[in-house]
Amino acid sequence: MDGRAGSGAGTEQGMSPSERRRHPRVGVMLMAALRSANGMFDCIVLDISRGGAKLTLGEPHAIGNAVSLVLGGFGTFRAQPVWQRGDVMGIRFLDPPETIANALNGLVP
C-alpha cells in the first residue's frame, strides 16, 4: 500500500472518456432524425458505437429524456440523452449492444 488516500488506482477516476467507454466508436457522417416528445429534429451522427452516438443538431434544442434516433437504412433506436453542449449531444442506446450491432449491419465493431 502506498499510503496515498484517493489515488484512484483501479477506478475510472483520471481516465479519459474514450478509456471509460465500453464500446469503440466509429467516426461517421450520417444524416438522421432525432424524435422526442418536443418534436422531430434533423441531425448528423458524428460517431457511433454499440452503446451510443454523438450527434449534431445544427442548433441547440430542448430534447427531453427519451428519444429515438431514426437512421435511414438501419432502423430506429431508442435512446437516452446523456450530455448536451450547444448543438452537440451524446446519447446512450437503450437496447442491448448486440441488437444495435446487428441492426447497424457491420458499421460498428
C-alpha positions as CSV (number, residue, x, y, z in Angstrom):
1,M,0.0,0.0,0.0
2,D,1.4,3.4,-1.0
3,G,-0.3,5.4,1.8
4,R,-1.9,7.9,-0.6
5,A,-5.6,8.4,0.0
6,G,-7.7,8.7,-3.1
7,S,-5.0,7.7,-5.6
8,G,-7.7,6.5,-8.0
9,A,-5.9,3.2,-8.6
10,G,-8.3,0.6,-10.0
11,T,-11.1,3.2,-10.6
12,E,-12.3,5.2,-13.6
13,Q,-11.0,8.4,-11.9
14,G,-8.4,10.2,-14.1
15,M,-9.4,8.2,-17.2
16,S,-10.3,9.9,-20.4
17,P,-13.9,9.4,-21.8
18,S,-12.5,7.2,-24.5
19,E,-10.8,5.0,-21.9
20,R,-14.1,4.7,-20.0
21,R,-16.2,3.6,-23.0
22,R,-17.3,0.0,-23.2
23,H,-17.7,0.0,-27.0
24,P,-15.3,1.5,-29.5
25,R,-16.7,4.4,-31.5
26,V,-16.6,4.8,-35.3
27,G,-16.4,8.2,-36.9
28,V,-19.2,8.6,-39.4
29,M,-21.3,11.4,-41.1
30,L,-24.8,10.0,-41.3
31,M,-28.0,12.0,-41.8
32,A,-30.6,11.1,-39.3
33,A,-33.5,12.4,-37.3
34,L,-34.0,12.6,-33.5
35,R,-37.5,12.1,-32.4
36,S,-38.6,13.3,-28.9
37,A,-41.7,14.5,-27.1
38,N,-40.6,18.0,-28.2
39,G,-40.7,17.1,-31.9
40,M,-38.6,15.7,-34.7
41,F,-35.1,17.2,-35.3
42,D,-32.8,16.6,-38.3
43,C,-29.3,15.7,-37.1
44,I,-26.0,14.3,-38.3
45,V,-24.4,11.4,-36.5
46,L,-20.7,12.2,-35.9
47,D,-19.7,8.9,-34.3
48,I,-21.5,5.8,-33.2
49,S,-20.9,2.6,-31.3
50,R,-22.9,-0.4,-30.0
51,G,-23.6,1.7,-26.9
52,G,-24.5,5.2,-28.2
53,A,-23.7,8.0,-30.6
54,K,-22.6,11.6,-30.8
55,L,-24.8,13.9,-32.9
56,T,-25.0,17.5,-34.0
57,L,-28.5,19.1,-34.3
58,G,-27.4,22.2,-36.2
59,E,-28.8,24.4,-33.4
60,P,-29.5,23.8,-29.7
61,H,-32.9,22.3,-28.8
62,A,-34.5,21.2,-25.6
63,I,-34.8,17.5,-26.2
64,G,-36.1,15.8,-23.1
65,N,-35.2,12.4,-21.5
66,A,-36.5,9.8,-24.0
67,V,-35.6,9.9,-27.7
68,S,-35.4,7.7,-30.8
69,L,-32.6,8.0,-33.3
70,V,-34.0,7.4,-36.8
71,L,-31.3,6.2,-39.1
72,G,-32.4,5.6,-42.7
73,G,-31.4,2.2,-43.9
74,F,-30.6,0.9,-40.4
75,G,-33.7,1.5,-38.3
76,T,-35.0,3.4,-35.3
77,F,-33.1,3.1,-32.0
78,R,-34.5,4.0,-28.5
79,A,-32.0,6.2,-26.6
80,Q,-31.5,8.5,-23.7
81,P,-29.5,11.8,-23.9
82,V,-26.6,11.7,-21.6
83,W,-25.0,15.1,-22.3
84,Q,-25.5,18.2,-24.5
85,R,-23.2,21.1,-25.2
86,G,-24.9,23.6,-27.5
87,D,-26.0,21.8,-30.6
88,V,-23.9,18.6,-30.0
89,M,-25.1,15.8,-27.8
90,G,-24.3,12.3,-26.7
91,I,-27.0,9.6,-26.5
92,R,-26.9,6.1,-24.9
93,F,-28.8,3.4,-26.7
94,L,-31.4,1.5,-24.5
95,D,-31.3,-1.7,-26.4
96,P,-28.6,-4.4,-25.9
97,P,-25.3,-3.8,-27.7
98,E,-25.7,-6.9,-29.8
99,T,-29.1,-5.8,-31.0
100,I,-27.6,-2.4,-32.0
101,A,-24.6,-4.1,-33.8
102,N,-26.9,-6.4,-35.7
103,A,-29.1,-3.6,-36.8
104,L,-26.1,-1.5,-37.9
105,N,-25.0,-4.3,-40.1
106,G,-21.2,-4.2,-39.8
107,L,-21.0,-0.4,-39.3
108,V,-19.7,-0.9,-35.7
109,P,-17.2,-3.5,-34.4
